[in-house]
Amino acid sequence: NIYMETHSAQVGEIVDMLGANNIIKDDAPGASDVRIPFNLEYIAQSNPDMIFVSLMGDQEKTKSA
């Protein structure tokens, strides 16, 4: 599964510590959760300069998928 992480998630906190902007706003559907389902349209609409990706699990299996 692919998720976007909110400000309350560990990756969300790392993004904040790096001084970056998490595109998930407080009024986004599910923003009160730690993770929300990946939504390509939401990302495209936000038009971010870069995307921070964090992998969980076996990296080799993830790369081959």
mmCIF file of the N, C-alpha and C atoms, coordinates in Angstrom:
data_MODEL
# 
_entry.id   MODEL 
# 
loop_
_atom_site.group_PDB 
_atom_site.id 
_atom_site.type_symbol 
_atom_site.label_atom_id 
_atom_site.label_alt_id 
_atom_site.label_comp_id 
_atom_site.label_asym_id 
_atom_site.label_entity_id 
_atom_site.label_seq_id 
_atom_site.pdbx_PDB_ins_code 
_atom_site.Cartn_x 
_atom_site.Cartn_y 
_atom_site.Cartn_z 
_atom_site.occupancy 
_atom_site.B_iso_or_equiv 
_atom_site.pdbx_formal_charge 
_atom_site.auth_seq_id 
_atom_site.auth_comp_id 
_atom_site.auth_asym_id 
_atom_site.auth_atom_id 
_atom_site.pdbx_PDB_model_num 
ATOM 1   N N  . ASN A 1 1  ? 0.831  -1.181 0.000  1.00 0.00 ? 1  ASN A N  1 
ATOM 2   C CA . ASN A 1 1  ? 0.000  0.000  0.000  1.00 0.00 ? 1  ASN A CA 1 
ATOM 3   C C  . ASN A 1 1  ? 0.874  1.243  0.000  1.00 0.00 ? 1  ASN A C  1 
ATOM 4   N N  . ILE A 1 2  ? 0.374  2.306  -0.557 1.00 0.00 ? 2  ILE A N  1 
ATOM 5   C CA . ILE A 1 2  ? 1.093  3.574  -0.589 1.00 0.00 ? 2  ILE A CA 1 
ATOM 6   C C  . ILE A 1 2  ? 0.255  4.603  0.162  1.00 0.00 ? 2  ILE A C  1 
ATOM 7   N N  . TYR A 1 3  ? 0.913  5.306  1.082  1.00 0.00 ? 3  TYR A N  1 
ATOM 8   C CA . TYR A 1 3  ? 0.240  6.323  1.883  1.00 0.00 ? 3  TYR A CA 1 
ATOM 9   C C  . TYR A 1 3  ? 0.998  7.636  1.837  1.00 0.00 ? 3  TYR A C  1 
ATOM 10  N N  . MET A 1 4  ? 0.288  8.703  2.172  1.00 0.00 ? 4  MET A N  1 
ATOM 11  C CA . MET A 1 4  ? 0.902  9.996  2.411  1.00 0.00 ? 4  MET A CA 1 
ATOM 12  C C  . MET A 1 4  ? 0.877  10.195 3.927  1.00 0.00 ? 4  MET A C  1 
ATOM 13  N N  . GLU A 1 5  ? 1.952  10.721 4.484  1.00 0.00 ? 5  GLU A N  1 
ATOM 14  C CA . GLU A 1 5  ? 2.024  10.863 5.933  1.00 0.00 ? 5  GLU A CA 1 
ATOM 15  C C  . GLU A 1 5  ? 1.736  12.297 6.360  1.00 0.00 ? 5  GLU A C  1 
ATOM 16  N N  . THR A 1 6  ? 0.915  12.406 7.399  1.00 0.00 ? 6  THR A N  1 
ATOM 17  C CA . THR A 1 6  ? 0.521  13.715 7.909  1.00 0.00 ? 6  THR A CA 1 
ATOM 18  C C  . THR A 1 6  ? 1.604  14.261 8.841  1.00 0.00 ? 6  THR A C  1 
ATOM 19  N N  . HIS A 1 7  ? 1.350  15.439 9.385  1.00 0.00 ? 7  HIS A N  1 
ATOM 20  C CA . HIS A 1 7  ? 2.311  16.077 10.280 1.00 0.00 ? 7  HIS A CA 1 
ATOM 21  C C  . HIS A 1 7  ? 2.555  15.261 11.546 1.00 0.00 ? 7  HIS A C  1 
ATOM 22  N N  . SER A 1 8  ? 1.590  14.439 11.958 1.00 0.00 ? 8  SER A N  1 
ATOM 23  C CA . SER A 1 8  ? 1.746  13.671 13.194 1.00 0.00 ? 8  SER A CA 1 
ATOM 24  C C  . SER A 1 8  ? 2.510  12.357 13.001 1.00 0.00 ? 8  SER A C  1 
ATOM 25  N N  . ALA A 1 9  ? 2.836  12.002 11.768 1.00 0.00 ? 9  ALA A N  1 
ATOM 26  C CA . ALA A 1 9  ? 3.603  10.783 11.490 1.00 0.00 ? 9  ALA A CA 1 
ATOM 27  C C  . ALA A 1 9  ? 5.094  11.067 11.638 1.00 0.00 ? 9  ALA A C  1 
ATOM 28  N N  . GLN A 1 10 ? 5.885  10.030 11.814 1.00 0.00 ? 10 GLN A N  1 
ATOM 29  C CA . GLN A 1 10 ? 7.328  10.188 11.980 1.00 0.00 ? 10 GLN A CA 1 
ATOM 30  C C  . GLN A 1 10 ? 7.949  10.885 10.760 1.00 0.00 ? 10 GLN A C  1 
ATOM 31  N N  . VAL A 1 11 ? 7.594  10.461 9.564  1.00 0.00 ? 11 VAL A N  1 
ATOM 32  C CA . VAL A 1 11 ? 8.132  11.096 8.357  1.00 0.00 ? 11 VAL A CA 1 
ATOM 33  C C  . VAL A 1 11 ? 7.642  12.537 8.262  1.00 0.00 ? 11 VAL A C  1 
ATOM 34  N N  . GLY A 1 12 ? 6.411  12.791 8.656  1.00 0.00 ? 12 GLY A N  1 
ATOM 35  C CA . GLY A 1 12 ? 5.892  14.154 8.675  1.00 0.00 ? 12 GLY A CA 1 
ATOM 36  C C  . GLY A 1 12 ? 6.698  15.049 9.596  1.00 0.00 ? 12 GLY A C  1 
ATOM 37  N N  . GLU A 1 13 ? 7.105  14.511 10.746 1.00 0.00 ? 13 GLU A N  1 
ATOM 38  C CA . GLU A 1 13 ? 7.939  15.275 11.677 1.00 0.00 ? 13 GLU A CA 1 
ATOM 39  C C  . GLU A 1 13 ? 9.323  15.532 11.087 1.00 0.00 ? 13 GLU A C  1 
ATOM 40  N N  . ILE A 1 14 ? 9.869  14.559 10.373 1.00 0.00 ? 14 ILE A N  1 
ATOM 41  C CA . ILE A 1 14 ? 11.177 14.743 9.721  1.00 0.00 ? 14 ILE A CA 1 
ATOM 42  C C  . ILE A 1 14 ? 11.089 15.856 8.686  1.00 0.00 ? 14 ILE A C  1 
ATOM 43  N N  . VAL A 1 15 ? 10.020 15.856 7.909  1.00 0.00 ? 15 VAL A N  1 
ATOM 44  C CA . VAL A 1 15 ? 9.812  16.910 6.906  1.00 0.00 ? 15 VAL A CA 1 
ATOM 45  C C  . VAL A 1 15 ? 9.795  18.273 7.599  1.00 0.00 ? 15 VAL A C  1 
ATOM 46  N N  . ASP A 1 16 ? 9.076  18.379 8.719  1.00 0.00 ? 16 ASP A N  1 
ATOM 47  C CA . ASP A 1 16 ? 9.035  19.635 9.473  1.00 0.00 ? 16 ASP A CA 1 
ATOM 48  C C  . ASP A 1 16 ? 10.424 20.024 9.979  1.00 0.00 ? 16 ASP A C  1 
ATOM 49  N N  . MET A 1 17 ? 11.171 19.044 10.505 1.00 0.00 ? 17 MET A N  1 
ATOM 50  C CA . MET A 1 17 ? 12.519 19.316 11.026 1.00 0.00 ? 17 MET A CA 1 
ATOM 51  C C  . MET A 1 17 ? 13.459 19.799 9.925  1.00 0.00 ? 17 MET A C  1 
ATOM 52  N N  . LEU A 1 18 ? 13.253 19.330 8.718  1.00 0.00 ? 18 LEU A N  1 
ATOM 53  C CA . LEU A 1 18 ? 14.083 19.759 7.587  1.00 0.00 ? 18 LEU A CA 1 
ATOM 54  C C  . LEU A 1 18 ? 13.683 21.144 7.071  1.00 0.00 ? 18 LEU A C  1 
ATOM 55  N N  . GLY A 1 19 ? 12.614 21.688 7.632  1.00 0.00 ? 19 GLY A N  1 
ATOM 56  C CA . GLY A 1 19 ? 12.152 23.003 7.212  1.00 0.00 ? 19 GLY A CA 1 
ATOM 57  C C  . GLY A 1 19 ? 11.342 22.980 5.932  1.00 0.00 ? 19 GLY A C  1 
ATOM 58  N N  . ALA A 1 20 ? 10.903 21.790 5.545  1.00 0.00 ? 20 ALA A N  1 
ATOM 59  C CA . ALA A 1 20 ? 10.113 21.652 4.320  1.00 0.00 ? 20 ALA A CA 1 
ATOM 60  C C  . ALA A 1 20 ? 8.630  21.803 4.650  1.00 0.00 ? 20 ALA A C  1 
ATOM 61  N N  . ASN A 1 21 ? 7.821  21.864 3.628  1.00 0.00 ? 21 ASN A N  1 
ATOM 62  C CA . ASN A 1 21 ? 6.382  22.011 3.762  1.00 0.00 ? 21 ASN A CA 1 
ATOM 63  C C  . ASN A 1 21 ? 5.698  20.693 3.440  1.00 0.00 ? 21 ASN A C  1 
ATOM 64  N N  . ASN A 1 22 ? 4.928  20.154 4.354  1.00 0.00 ? 22 ASN A N  1 
ATOM 65  C CA . ASN A 1 22 ? 4.132  18.969 4.078  1.00 0.00 ? 22 ASN A CA 1 
ATOM 66  C C  . ASN A 1 22 ? 2.883  19.438 3.336  1.00 0.00 ? 22 ASN A C  1 
ATOM 67  N N  . ILE A 1 23 ? 2.630  18.882 2.160  1.00 0.00 ? 23 ILE A N  1 
ATOM 68  C CA . ILE A 1 23 ? 1.497  19.350 1.349  1.00 0.00 ? 23 ILE A CA 1 
ATOM 69  C C  . ILE A 1 23 ? 0.154  18.956 1.948  1.00 0.00 ? 23 ILE A C  1 
ATOM 70  N N  . ILE A 1 24 ? 0.136  18.044 2.913  1.00 0.00 ? 24 ILE A N  1 
ATOM 71  C CA . ILE A 1 24 ? -1.126 17.639 3.525  1.00 0.00 ? 24 ILE A CA 1 
ATOM 72  C C  . ILE A 1 24 ? -1.540 18.712 4.527  1.00 0.00 ? 24 ILE A C  1 
ATOM 73  N N  . LYS A 1 25 ? -2.558 19.438 4.174  1.00 0.00 ? 25 LYS A N  1 
ATOM 74  C CA . LYS A 1 25 ? -3.057 20.523 5.013  1.00 0.00 ? 25 LYS A CA 1 
ATOM 75  C C  . LYS A 1 25 ? -3.993 19.971 6.072  1.00 0.00 ? 25 LYS A C  1 
ATOM 76  N N  . ASP A 1 26 ? -4.192 20.740 7.126  1.00 0.00 ? 26 ASP A N  1 
ATOM 77  C CA . ASP A 1 26 ? -5.025 20.303 8.239  1.00 0.00 ? 26 ASP A CA 1 
ATOM 78  C C  . ASP A 1 26 ? -6.472 20.018 7.832  1.00 0.00 ? 26 ASP A C  1 
ATOM 79  N N  . ASP A 1 27 ? -6.939 20.623 6.726  1.00 0.00 ? 27 ASP A N  1 
ATOM 80  C CA . ASP A 1 27 ? -8.325 20.409 6.302  1.00 0.00 ? 27 ASP A CA 1 
ATOM 81  C C  . ASP A 1 27 ? -8.467 19.311 5.250  1.00 0.00 ? 27 ASP A C  1 
ATOM 82  N N  . ALA A 1 28 ? -7.360 18.611 4.930  1.00 0.00 ? 28 ALA A N  1 
ATOM 83  C CA . ALA A 1 28 ? -7.414 17.507 3.965  1.00 0.00 ? 28 ALA A CA 1 
ATOM 84  C C  . ALA A 1 28 ? -8.203 16.342 4.566  1.00 0.00 ? 28 ALA A C  1 
ATOM 85  N N  . PRO A 1 29 ? -8.959 15.610 3.737  1.00 0.00 ? 29 PRO A N  1 
ATOM 86  C CA . PRO A 1 29 ? -9.696 14.447 4.257  1.00 0.00 ? 29 PRO A CA 1 
ATOM 87  C C  . PRO A 1 29 ? -8.748 13.459 4.941  1.00 0.00 ? 29 PRO A C  1 
ATOM 88  N N  . GLY A 1 30 ? -9.015 13.142 6.190  1.00 0.00 ? 30 GLY A N  1 
ATOM 89  C CA . GLY A 1 30 ? -8.202 12.192 6.934  1.00 0.00 ? 30 GLY A CA 1 
ATOM 90  C C  . GLY A 1 30 ? -6.969 12.793 7.569  1.00 0.00 ? 30 GLY A C  1 
ATOM 91  N N  . ALA A 1 31 ? -6.794 14.107 7.516  1.00 0.00 ? 31 ALA A N  1 
ATOM 92  C CA . ALA A 1 31 ? -5.576 14.751 8.023  1.00 0.00 ? 31 ALA A CA 1 
ATOM 93  C C  . ALA A 1 31 ? -5.370 14.557 9.519  1.00 0.00 ? 31 ALA A C  1 
ATOM 94  N N  . SER A 1 32 ? -6.409 14.174 10.241 1.00 0.00 ? 32 SER A N  1 
ATOM 95  C CA . SER A 1 32 ? -6.250 13.930 11.678 1.00 0.00 ? 32 SER A CA 1 
ATOM 96  C C  . SER A 1 32 ? -5.617 12.566 11.947 1.00 0.00 ? 32 SER A C  1 
ATOM 97  N N  . ASP A 1 33 ? -5.506 11.727 10.914 1.00 0.00 ? 33 ASP A N  1 
ATOM 98  C CA . ASP A 1 33 ? -4.859 10.418 11.051 1.00 0.00 ? 33 ASP A CA 1 
ATOM 99  C C  . ASP A 1 33 ? -3.352 10.549 10.843 1.00 0.00 ? 33 ASP A C  1 
ATOM 100 N N  . VAL A 1 34 ? -2.610 9.486  11.125 1.00 0.00 ? 34 VAL A N  1 
ATOM 101 C CA . VAL A 1 34 ? -1.164 9.490  10.913 1.00 0.00 ? 34 VAL A CA 1 
ATOM 102 C C  . VAL A 1 34 ? -0.848 9.349  9.426  1.00 0.00 ? 34 VAL A C  1 
ATOM 103 N N  . ARG A 1 35 ? -1.564 8.485  8.750  1.00 0.00 ? 35 ARG A N  1 
ATOM 104 C CA . ARG A 1 35 ? -1.368 8.265  7.307  1.00 0.00 ? 35 ARG A CA 1 
ATOM 105 C C  . ARG A 1 35 ? -2.709 8.341  6.607  1.00 0.00 ? 35 ARG A C  1 
ATOM 106 N N  . ILE A 1 36 ? -2.680 8.866  5.378  1.00 0.00 ? 36 ILE A N  1 
ATOM 107 C CA . ILE A 1 36 ? -3.886 8.874  4.564  1.00 0.00 ? 36 ILE A CA 1 
ATOM 108 C C  . ILE A 1 36 ? -3.550 8.199  3.234  1.00 0.00 ? 36 ILE A C  1 
ATOM 109 N N  . PRO A 1 37 ? -4.532 7.607  2.581  1.00 0.00 ? 37 PRO A N  1 
ATOM 110 C CA . PRO A 1 37 ? -4.256 6.917  1.318  1.00 0.00 ? 37 PRO A CA 1 
ATOM 111 C C  . PRO A 1 37 ? -3.612 7.850  0.291  1.00 0.00 ? 37 PRO A C  1 
ATOM 112 N N  . PHE A 1 38 ? -2.694 7.301  -0.464 1.00 0.00 ? 38 PHE A N  1 
ATOM 113 C CA . PHE A 1 38 ? -2.013 8.043  -1.531 1.00 0.00 ? 38 PHE A CA 1 
ATOM 114 C C  . PHE A 1 38 ? -3.036 8.561  -2.515 1.00 0.00 ? 38 PHE A C  1 
ATOM 115 N N  . ASN A 1 39 ? -2.880 9.818  -2.918 1.00 0.00 ? 39 ASN A N  1 
ATOM 116 C CA . ASN A 1 39 ? -3.817 10.429 -3.836 1.00 0.00 ? 39 ASN A CA 1 
ATOM 117 C C  . ASN A 1 39 ? -3.021 11.261 -4.843 1.00 0.00 ? 39 ASN A C  1 
ATOM 118 N N  . LEU A 1 40 ? -2.850 10.739 -6.043 1.00 0.00 ? 40 LEU A N  1 
ATOM 119 C CA . LEU A 1 40 ? -2.057 11.406 -7.071 1.00 0.00 ? 40 LEU A CA 1 
ATOM 120 C C  . LEU A 1 40 ? -2.642 12.767 -7.444 1.00 0.00 ? 40 LEU A C  1 
ATOM 121 N N  . GLU A 1 41 ? -3.961 12.868 -7.486 1.00 0.00 ? 41 GLU A N  1 
ATOM 122 C CA . GLU A 1 41 ? -4.597 14.137 -7.828 1.00 0.00 ? 41 GLU A CA 1 
ATOM 123 C C  . GLU A 1 41 ? -4.278 15.212 -6.792 1.00 0.00 ? 41 GLU A C  1 
ATOM 124 N N  . TYR A 1 42 ? -4.271 14.820 -5.504 1.00 0.00 ? 42 TYR A N  1 
ATOM 125 C CA . TYR A 1 42 ? -3.957 15.772 -4.427 1.00 0.00 ? 42 TYR A CA 1 
ATOM 126 C C  . TYR A 1 42 ? -2.523 16.276 -4.577 1.00 0.00 ? 42 TYR A C  1 
ATOM 127 N N  . ILE A 1 43 ? -1.611 15.369 -4.899 1.00 0.00 ? 43 ILE A N  1 
ATOM 128 C CA . ILE A 1 43 ? -0.213 15.761 -5.089 1.00 0.00 ? 43 ILE A CA 1 
ATOM 129 C C  . ILE A 1 43 ? -0.079 16.678 -6.296 1.00 0.00 ? 43 ILE A C  1 
ATOM 130 N N  . ALA A 1 44 ? -0.714 16.328 -7.405 1.00 0.00 ? 44 ALA A N  1 
ATOM 131 C CA . ALA A 1 44 ? -0.639 17.156 -8.615 1.00 0.00 ? 44 ALA A CA 1 
ATOM 132 C C  . ALA A 1 44 ? -1.224 18.538 -8.366 1.00 0.00 ? 44 ALA A C  1 
ATOM 133 N N  . GLN A 1 45 ? -2.317 18.606 -7.648 1.00 0.00 ? 45 GLN A N  1 
ATOM 134 C CA . GLN A 1 45 ? -2.953 19.887 -7.338 1.00 0.00 ? 45 GLN A CA 1 
ATOM 135 C C  . GLN A 1 45 ? -2.057 20.742 -6.446 1.00 0.00 ? 45 GLN A C  1 
ATOM 136 N N  . SER A 1 46 ? -1.324 20.114 -5.536 1.00 0.00 ? 46 SER A N  1 
ATOM 137 C CA . SER A 1 46 ? -0.436 20.843 -4.632 1.00 0.00 ? 46 SER A CA 1 
ATOM 138 C C  . SER A 1 46 ? 0.837  21.310 -5.330 1.00 0.00 ? 46 SER A C  1 
ATOM 139 N N  . ASN A 1 47 ? 1.193  20.633 -6.433 1.00 0.00 ? 47 ASN A N  1 
ATOM 140 C CA . ASN A 1 47 ? 2.351  21.003 -7.245 1.00 0.00 ? 47 ASN A CA 1 
ATOM 141 C C  . ASN A 1 47 ? 3.633  21.189 -6.413 1.00 0.00 ? 47 ASN A C  1 
ATOM 142 N N  . PRO A 1 48 ? 4.064  20.147 -5.692 1.00 0.00 ? 48 PRO A N  1 
ATOM 143 C CA . PRO A 1 48 ? 5.255  20.297 -4.840 1.00 0.00 ? 48 PRO A CA 1 
ATOM 144 C C  . PRO A 1 48 ? 6.540  20.397 -5.667 1.00 0.00 ? 48 PRO A C  1 
ATOM 145 N N  . ASP A 1 49 ? 7.544  21.057 -5.108 1.00 0.00 ? 49 ASP A N  1 
ATOM 146 C CA . ASP A 1 49 ? 8.853  21.161 -5.759 1.00 0.00 ? 49 ASP A CA 1 
ATOM 147 C C  . ASP A 1 49 ? 9.592  19.833 -5.710 1.00 0.00 ? 49 ASP A C  1 
ATOM 148 N N  . MET A 1 50 ? 9.384  19.079 -4.646 1.00 0.00 ? 50 MET A N  1 
ATOM 149 C CA . MET A 1 50 ? 10.007 17.754 -4.527 1.00 0.00 ? 50 MET A CA 1 
ATOM 150 C C  . MET A 1 50 ? 9.116  16.860 -3.689 1.00 0.00 ? 50 MET A C  1 
ATOM 151 N N  . ILE A 1 51 ? 9.374  15.562 -3.792 1.00 0.00 ? 51 ILE A N  1 
ATOM 152 C CA . ILE A 1 51 ? 8.605  14.570 -3.039 1.00 0.00 ? 51 ILE A CA 1 
ATOM 153 C C  . ILE A 1 51 ? 9.576  13.738 -2.223 1.00 0.00 ? 51 ILE A C  1 
ATOM 154 N N  . PHE A 1 52 ? 9.325  13.650 -0.931 1.00 0.00 ? 52 PHE A N  1 
ATOM 155 C CA . PHE A 1 52 ? 10.135 12.861 -0.006 1.00 0.00 ? 52 PHE A CA 1 
ATOM 156 C C  . PHE A 1 52 ? 9.507  11.479 0.081  1.00 0.00 ? 52 PHE A C  1 
ATOM 157 N N  . VAL A 1 53 ? 10.274 10.437 -0.231 1.00 0.00 ? 53 VAL A N  1 
ATOM 158 C CA . VAL A 1 53 ? 9.758  9.069  -0.235 1.00 0.00 ? 53 VAL A CA 1 
ATOM 159 C C  . VAL A 1 53 ? 10.453 8.273  0.862  1.00 0.00 ? 53 VAL A C  1 
ATOM 160 N N  . SER A 1 54 ? 9.668  7.560  1.636  1.00 0.00 ? 54 SER A N  1 
ATOM 161 C CA . SER A 1 54 ? 10.183 6.705  2.695  1.00 0.00 ? 54 SER A CA 1 
ATOM 162 C C  . SER A 1 54 ? 9.668  5.291  2.453  1.00 0.00 ? 54 SER A C  1 
ATOM 163 N N  . LEU A 1 55 ? 10.584 4.337  2.360  1.00 0.00 ? 55 LEU A N  1 
ATOM 164 C CA . LEU A 1 55 ? 10.199 2.940  2.128  1.00 0.00 ? 55 LEU A CA 1 
ATOM 165 C C  . LEU A 1 55 ? 10.161 2.188  3.448  1.00 0.00 ? 55 LEU A C  1 
ATOM 166 N N  . MET A 1 56 ? 9.221  1.269  3.570  1.00 0.00 ? 56 MET A N  1 
ATOM 167 C CA . MET A 1 56 ? 9.139  0.398  4.736  1.00 0.00 ? 56 MET A CA 1 
ATOM 168 C C  . MET A 1 56 ? 9.124  -1.028 4.232  1.00 0.00 ? 56 MET A C  1 
ATOM 169 N N  . GLY A 1 57 ? 9.805  -1.886 4.920  1.00 0.00 ? 57 GLY A N  1 
ATOM 170 C CA . GLY A 1 57 ? 9.840  -3.283 4.513  1.00 0.00 ? 57 GLY A CA 1 
ATOM 171 C C  . GLY A 1 57 ? 11.097 -3.596 3.717  1.00 0.00 ? 57 GLY A C  1 
ATOM 172 N N  . ASP A 1 58 ? 11.053 -4.654 2.954  1.00 0.00 ? 58 ASP A N  1 
ATOM 173 C CA . ASP A 1 58 ? 12.195 -5.122 2.171  1.00 0.00 ? 58 ASP A CA 1 
ATOM 174 C C  . ASP A 1 58 ? 12.408 -4.213 0.962  1.00 0.00 ? 58 ASP A C  1 
ATOM 175 N N  . GLN A 1 59 ? 13.514 -3.474 0.956  1.00 0.00 ? 59 GLN A N  1 
ATOM 176 C CA . GLN A 1 59 ? 13.773 -2.517 -0.120 1.00 0.00 ? 59 GLN A CA 1 
ATOM 177 C C  . GLN A 1 59 ? 13.958 -3.195 -1.471 1.00 0.00 ? 59 GLN A C  1 
ATOM 178 N N  . GLU A 1 60 ? 14.597 -4.347 -1.505 1.00 0.00 ? 60 GLU A N  1 
ATOM 179 C CA . GLU A 1 60 ? 14.824 -5.039 -2.787 1.00 0.00 ? 60 GLU A CA 1 
ATOM 180 C C  . GLU A 1 60 ? 13.502 -5.490 -3.396 1.00 0.00 ? 60 GLU A C  1 
ATOM 181 N N  . LYS A 1 61 ? 12.600 -6.017 -2.575 1.00 0.00 ? 61 LYS A N  1 
ATOM 182 C CA . LYS A 1 61 ? 11.284 -6.422 -3.068 1.00 0.00 ? 61 LYS A CA 1 
ATOM 183 C C  . LYS A 1 61 ? 10.508 -5.199 -3.558 1.00 0.00 ? 61 LYS A C  1 
ATOM 184 N N  . THR A 1 62 ? 10.644 -4.082 -2.852 1.00 0.00 ? 62 THR A N  1 
ATOM 185 C CA . THR A 1 62 ? 9.961  -2.852 -3.246 1.00 0.00 ? 62 THR A CA 1 
ATOM 186 C C  . THR A 1 62 ? 10.482 -2.351 -4.580 1.00 0.00 ? 62 THR A C  1 
ATOM 187 N N  . LYS A 1 63 ? 11.789 -2.379 -4.776 1.00 0.00 ? 63 LYS A N  1 
ATOM 188 C CA . LYS A 1 63 ? 12.381 -1.907 -6.022 1.00 0.00 ? 63 LYS A CA 1 
ATOM 189 C C  . LYS A 1 63 ? 11.934 -2.753 -7.211 1.00 0.00 ? 63 LYS A C  1 
ATOM 190 N N  . SER A 1 64 ? 11.774 -4.057 -7.002 1.00 0.00 ? 64 SER A N  1 
ATOM 191 C CA . SER A 1 64 ? 11.427 -4.954 -8.105 1.00 0.00 ? 64 SER A CA 1 
ATOM 192 C C  . SER A 1 64 ? 9.930  -4.933 -8.425 1.00 0.00 ? 64 SER A C  1 
ATOM 193 N N  . ALA A 1 65 ? 9.126  -4.379 -7.539 1.00 0.00 ? 65 ALA A N  1 
ATOM 194 C CA . ALA A 1 65 ? 7.664  -4.372 -7.745 1.00 0.00 ? 65 ALA A CA 1 
ATOM 195 C C  . ALA A 1 65 ? 7.212  -3.345 -8.753 1.00 0.00 ? 65 ALA A C  1 
# 
